[in-house]
Amino acid sequence: MPPSPIPAWHRVLESRDPSGLDALLAEDVVFHSPVVHTPQAGRILTRMYLAAAMHVLVRPDFRYVREIVGERDAVLEFTVEIDGVVVNGVDLIHWDDEGLIDDFKVMLRPLQAIDKVQQMMAAVLRNSA
């Protein structure tokens, strides 16, 4: 069984420092955004999206409320409030034989939360380009 990257993922989020992402992501990782139709392939794009998501979502009240972790997959349900909007989301994470994340999918609800996160993510990504 490959080593789980989930404990390290939690440490990166707790530190709020995206520099730790490279050690967790496979070179060919694919990121599936809740608002971008096309999957984003590669470590550079995935790191960019995850760093922006950390900036937008990881606030003092961000917390995982449920975790289901298997041999190569994890489902992490989270909640956070942004400007009065309660965001409920799920991170679906898969890792390879080396324990590196090779697939990361984020799903959000409700629609009001998706709209809020999309606006904020677009602003962060625009400013980092």
N, C-alpha and C positions, 0 to 999 in steps of 0.2 A: 504494500500500500504506500503510495507516495505521501510525503509530508504535507500536511494541510497548511496553506498560507493564511488561513483565517486569523489565527492569533497575531500574526505580523500585520495583517490588514487592520485589525483593531488598534494596534500600537500606532500605525501611521495616522489613523483618524484621530486618536487621542492627542497626538502631538500636533495635529493640524499642519503638518509639514509634508508637502507632496514630494519632497526630495527622496523619500523612502519608497516611492512607487516603483522605480526602476528595478529594485531588487525583487519585487513581487511579480513583475509582468514578463511573460514570455515575449520574445522578439516578434512573433507572429500573432500576438493577442488580437482579439476582435472585440470592439466595444459596440453595444447596441443601446442607443439613446432612446429615451421615451419620446423625444420630439424630432429626431432626425431620422428620416426614412431609411437611408442607406447605412449599413453597418460600417463602422470606422475601423480599418485594419492597420495594425502595427503598433509598436510600443509608443512611438512619438505621439500619434493622434490619441491613443487611449490615455496616455499620461496627461495630455492637454485637457481632455474632457473630464477625467477624474479630478484633476487639480481644480478646474473651474467648479465642478460639483462640490468639492470640499469647501471652496470659498463661499458658495451659495448656501449649502445645506448644513454644514457642520457648525452648529451654533451651540450655545450652552445647553439648550433643551433637546438637542438631537440625541436620540437613543434608539438602539435596536430593542425591539419588544418581543421578538421571536426569532429563533435561529434553529435551522435544521441542517445538520452537517453530516455528509456521507463520506465515502472513500475518495471521491473526486469532485463532489459538488456540494454547494451550500446555498441555502435560501435564507436571506437575512432580511427580516421585515423591520422597517424603521418608521419613526414618526418625528416630526419637527414642526414648529409653527413659524411661519414667515409672514410678517405684516398682517397678523390676524387670520391668516389662512393656514389651516392644519393640513400638512402634507403627509400622506401615508404612502410609503413606497416599499419596493422589494428589490434587493440586489440578488441576482442569480449569478453565481460564480462557479466556474469550472476550472480545474487545474490539470496540468500535464504530469508526466512521470517524474519530473524533477520538482514538483510542487510549485511550479510557476503558473500564475493565472493566464489561461489562454482564451477565455471567453468571459465577458462581463456584460450582463444585461441589467438595465434599470427599468423598472416599471413604476408608474406613479398614478395616484388617484387623489381626490376627484379632479374633474376637469378644471376647476378653478385653481387647483394646485399646479396642474400641468402648465396652465397659462402663466402663472406667476413664476414658476421655475424657468420656463422657456425664456421669458423676458429677461430675467436676471442672468441666466447662463449666456444669452446672446450678448449682453452688455460686458460681462467678464471676458468672454472670448474675443470680442471686438477690441477691448483694451489690451489684451495680451498679444494680439497679432502684430 
